[in-house]
């Protein structure tokens, strides 16, 4: 079965739980800067763009780097002033907007949402539930995918809060769980928080952010962007997401999504220097008082008394000395971002990428390990990508030959079932059916005890028209793992069609 990986923060949230483990003596700034430069250079030598990086120590910027492409059409390089889509790093600004309204006496955290948004259909959800990701609201992306009707199949639709909330109210979905029962990351909750800000303040969320948060800090290169697909002359430093094609040679746009105009859970564009200003304003308590931030940086509490690790738009952790660390990652279309803030020590770093963030984790661990006086590791080659390249350059037999040659070389190559599986589906999507079949068959030979590989092989066999062999493999998948009910459903549907 193809596991479709939507690059959202849900995919990266585990990254947020790691904080820099500092030794008692941290290397001096010059040494650190040299180490960071060496790291970026080493990654570049492997063909890896590290995007834009800023590191600060004791409040002072000690390293900046800009390495990669701002856009692929026209081809243009990143620079320090490039404005990246922050994805879910935007959530901390939404949390701050709610805090500013609380400070102004315009709402309370424990106020029910439907006392602010009268059409909100749930009577037991509070603002605090939304902030802490414990509301139980269902995912709006899934709801739109299942319910939104595209009347014009040739049109690239752009939906924002108003359109999505209208659809949400029309569907009126049941809660995934009762508020406070568990923690589950919720983009929907932060979408509604932005609309709460607008209702309580009487301002568009963009204008509220500018007036009450961005301008006071001097974040002049930060905006909640009114998304447009084409190049925007009013935003010449805007960064565009892209990805590498399966052939590992061509670059393709990865910037548009139907919900790109949603505000609250994402949508803010910013630069390294503006985000440094943001982190310092937080650490110095210049944007709001310490009492408010202490509450914002306190973990949420479930109904059973269990604590989460999430505040009002920040993941909450501690370094090895027990000092507070607040951070957040973001991932959307081609963008992968991370903002790390060691509040007491006033150390931190910012990572902004736009190349579909394949190596965001590698960049993160490299940066954090250097700051913590720890060695870093450069990523291995991914055998599935080398195989993909070879499949397009020569043929799939050569790719499989390469696999067998290097599969045991774990010091140089990453080899795993999941990547090979994704390669098979990638080839299937490229209409390379015979190559896809060969790759899926390889996976069944290499991982014969994994049920999922037989489902994937069956999917390709079904495309080929070999229904009987596909049915055999769907049945085998379910027989090996009865939790994989999708294989059972496919087998039953296929058996019915064959009778």
Secondary structure by P-SEA (a helix, b strand, c coil): ccccccccccccccccccccccccccccaaaaaaaaaaaaaaaaaacccccbbbbbccccccccccccccccccbbbbcccccccccccaaaaaaaaaaaaaaaccccccccccccccccccccccaaaaaacccccccaaaaaaaccccccccccccccaaaaaaaaaaacccccccccccccccaaaaaaaaaaaaaaccccaaaaaacccccccccccccccccccccccccccbbbbbbbcccccbbbbccccccccccccccbbbcaaaaaaaaaaaaacccccaaaaaaaabbbbccccccccccccccccccccccbbbbbbbbcccccbbbbbcccccccbbbbbccccccaaaaaaaaaaaaacbbbbcccccaaaaaaaaaaaccaaaaaaaaaacccccccccccaaaaaaaaaaaaaacaaaaaaaaaaaaaaaccccaaaaaaaaaaaaaacaaaaaaaaaaaaaaaccccaaaaaaaaaaaaaac
